[in-house]
């Protein structure tokens, strides 16, 4: 008989809201996705993650660089400066266990999102931010 045991991954059942760009953040969230997390990448409308077009070798397609850093993730565009975008982001935050971002200092606060808001409905929610070169 075949083995009916399904192997669980370390982060199965964890939802990550990925508001990162370029390399450090997308690399970290991709590792989380490989470990079983449901990663939802949030990108700005119009251009998305800048790496979509960096080192592009095929016209009108996402670059290999972008796909290497963002495979195994779901993705959406969201303008957090509009009321609709803010409402959608708030909903996504409520449905997520982790929000990870690598914006410059104060970007989320200027958009009306304070760190304490993220843990208000879920004290266990993690909100790491990372900066890199």
Phi, psi and omega per residue, in radians:
X1 nan 2.588 3.119
X2 -1.296 2.713 3.121
X3 -1.334 2.119 3.139
X4 -1.676 0.027 3.122
X5 -1.246 2.205 3.088
X6 -1.780 2.134 -3.120
X7 -1.348 2.204 3.097
X8 -1.514 2.589 3.063
X9 -1.702 2.805 -3.030
X10 -0.984 -0.624 -3.063
X11 -1.912 0.311 3.051
X12 -0.948 2.361 3.102
X13 1.510 -0.020 3.126
X14 -1.775 2.285 3.097
X15 -1.850 2.232 -3.137
X16 -1.937 2.183 3.022
X17 -1.664 1.928 -2.992
X18 -1.730 1.823 3.089
X19 -1.950 0.756 -3.107
X20 -1.871 2.916 3.134
X21 -2.617 2.892 3.141
X22 1.181 -2.001 -2.962
X23 -2.075 -0.925 -3.006
X24 -1.012 -0.893 -3.114
X25 -1.149 -0.914 3.121
X26 -1.031 -0.601 3.092
X27 -1.130 -0.781 -3.135
X28 -1.096 -0.795 -3.100
X29 -1.273 -0.472 3.063
X30 -1.166 -0.709 3.069
X31 -1.041 -0.702 3.110
X32 -1.105 -0.698 3.109
X33 -1.113 -0.748 3.111
X34 -1.098 -0.472 3.134
X35 -1.536 0.152 3.000
X36 1.873 -0.126 -3.137
X37 -1.190 2.596 3.000
X38 -1.529 1.828 -3.060
X39 -1.786 2.186 3.089
X40 -1.969 1.939 -3.131
X41 -1.507 2.229 3.117
X42 -1.865 2.200 -3.112
X43 -2.172 2.730 3.091
X44 -1.247 2.489 3.085
X45 -1.167 2.594 3.071
X46 1.684 -0.825 -3.102
X47 -2.192 -0.460 -3.095
X48 1.183 -2.785 3.072
X49 -1.119 2.288 -3.079
X50 -1.020 -0.441 -3.126
X51 -1.254 -0.160 3.058
X52 -1.014 -0.553 -3.089
X53 -1.922 -0.132 3.124
X54 -1.298 2.402 3.112
X55 0.997 0.575 -3.134
X56 -1.226 2.231 3.118
X57 -1.936 -0.156 3.092
X58 -2.172 2.116 -3.121
X59 -1.006 2.493 3.064
X60 1.041 0.500 3.078
X61 -2.345 2.720 3.056
X62 -1.093 2.506 -3.129
X63 -1.201 2.707 3.052
X64 -1.051 -0.653 3.097
X65 -0.974 -0.837 3.126
X66 -1.112 -0.835 -3.078
X67 -1.157 -0.546 3.104
X68 -1.176 -0.555 -3.110
X69 -1.584 -0.223 -2.992
X70 -2.272 0.272 3.084
X71 -1.193 2.732 3.078
X72 1.226 0.456 3.106
X73 -2.234 2.695 2.923
X74 -1.609 2.806 -3.047
X75 -2.539 2.570 3.022
X76 -2.635 2.764 3.035
X77 -1.789 2.541 -3.071
X78 -2.682 2.267 3.087
X79 -1.751 1.774 -3.061
X80 -1.341 0.096 3.070
X81 -1.618 -0.192 3.125
X82 -1.748 2.710 3.103
X83 -1.010 -0.687 3.141
X84 -1.156 -0.753 3.122
X85 -1.124 -0.726 3.101
X86 -1.081 -0.761 -3.137
X87 -1.109 -0.751 3.119
X88 -1.126 -0.740 3.117
X89 -1.096 -0.737 3.090
X90 -1.029 -0.760 3.098
X91 -1.077 -0.789 3.136
X92 -1.089 -0.700 3.108
X93 -1.076 -0.771 -3.132
X94 -1.096 -0.503 -3.107
X95 -1.595 -0.009 -3.040
X96 -1.954 2.665 3.093
X97 -1.596 -0.491 -3.094
X98 -2.426 2.374 2.934
X99 -2.031 2.147 3.106
X100 -2.105 2.309 -3.084
X101 -2.443 2.749 3.015
X102 -2.419 0.731 3.025
X103 -1.232 2.918 2.993
X104 -1.168 2.844 -3.131
X105 -0.971 2.296 3.037
X106 1.512 -0.072 -3.087
X107 -1.079 -0.864 3.140
X108 -1.127 -0.705 3.135
X109 -1.095 -0.737 3.120
X110 -1.138 -0.454 3.098
X111 -1.478 -0.005 3.092
X112 1.711 0.169 -3.126
X113 -1.938 2.040 3.099
X114 -1.796 2.585 -3.076
X115 -0.979 -0.688 -3.117
X116 -1.080 -0.466 3.131
X117 -1.119 -0.567 -3.063
X118 -1.188 -0.571 -3.100
X119 -1.716 -0.017 -3.078
X120 -1.003 -0.852 -3.112
X121 -1.606 -0.206 3.140
X122 -2.557 1.602 -3.092
X123 -1.043 -0.340 -3.141
X124 -1.491 -0.109 -3.100
X125 -1.134 2.321 3.112
X126 -1.695 2.454 3.135
X127 -2.308 1.266 3.099
X128 -1.386 2.573 3.020
X129 -2.213 2.531 3.097
X130 -2.438 2.588 3.132
X131 -2.182 2.564 3.134
X132 -2.813 3.092 3.127
X133 -1.582 nan nan
